[in-house]
Amino acid sequence: FFFSSRRRITRYISVTGVQTCALPICAYLSEEQGTVSIFDRGFLFADGVYEVTAVVGGRLVDYEPHMERLERSLRELRLAWPCGKDELRAMHLELVRRNGLAEGLVYMQVTRGAADRDFKFPKDARPTLIAFTQAFSILDNPNATTGIKVVTVPDLRWKRRDIKTVMLLAPSLGKQEAYERGAQEAWMVEDGFVTEGTSSNAYIVKDGKVITRGLSNSILAGCTRHSLFRLARERGIVIEERAFTPDEAYGADEAFLTSASQFVMPIAEIDGRRI
Ligand code: PMP
C-alpha cells in the first residue's frame, strides 16, 4: 500500500504481489515511494479494472455493490483477486483512517501484473493492487444547485462497457471535448441513442417518469444507479428502462446524471438547449 499527501490527490496506497488470503506483501507508503513496474500490464495493455467508492463523514458509501461489481469485472477478464475480500475492506478503511479522509473517494485498481510484454496472458504474473484517496466535497457541490451543461459526442468505446476497465481514453477524449465546449460532462451517442456519460449514467424525466437506458454490455451498471432505483421504488417513482435519443433529451422536462463521486447531478443544458 502507498499513501502520501498532496492537495487534490491527498494520499495513496498500493498493494503489490498479494496472494489470496496469505499474509499480503503490502505496505502503506508515501506517494513518492509508490511505484509500479514499467512492465505492468495495466500500463502496457490497460489490462486492469478499477472501482471508485465515495466517502462521506469518513464512511464508505455503497461499498458492497462496488465490490460485487469488482468481482464481476475480475471474472469477466479472468483476473485473479489480488487479496482476500476482508483484507480489501480493511485496506479501504485503514486508508481512510490514515489519510484522515472525511469526504471524497477511495480509488482502487487491480491489474494482471508485471510480465514480459506479450499479448497473451502471462503464466506467473501476480496481480498488482494499488489504491489512493482523493479529498473533495461531494455534498456541498455548487453545481448541484445550478445544474451542469452536457454535450453529446460519438461513443468510441469497445463493446464490453459493462466491465469497469482502466481503458479510459475514449471517455477522457469525450470529457475533454465537453470542457472545451463549456460543458462539464459528455453524453455518448451510439446508433442515434445516448448510451451514458463519460463517467456517469444518464437520465431524462418526461411527464413524471424517469427514463434511462437498460443494463447491457453497452453501459456500466452504476452503483449509484442501483441506489437510485431503490429510492425511486420506495417513493413510487416510475423508472422506464429504455434508450433515448438526444432529440428526446432536448425536449425533456428534466435531466440528470448519477455517479459515485457526484451522487445525483441535475443537468440544465444539453447541446446548448435549456432543460
Ligand atoms: N458509467 C460510466 C462509464 C462510469 O465511468 C461511471 C462511473 N464509474 C458510471 C457510469 C457510474 O457508476 P457509479 O455510480 O458506480 O459510479
Boltz pocket constraint, residues with backbone or C-beta under 6 A from the ligand:
constraints:
  - pocket:
      binder: B
      contacts: [[A, 52], [A, 161], [A, 196], [A, 197], [A, 198], [A, 199], [A, 200], [A, 201], [A, 219], [A, 220], [A, 221], [A, 222], [A, 223], [A, 224], [A, 225], [A, 258], [A, 259], [A, 260], [A, 261]]
      max_distance: 6.0
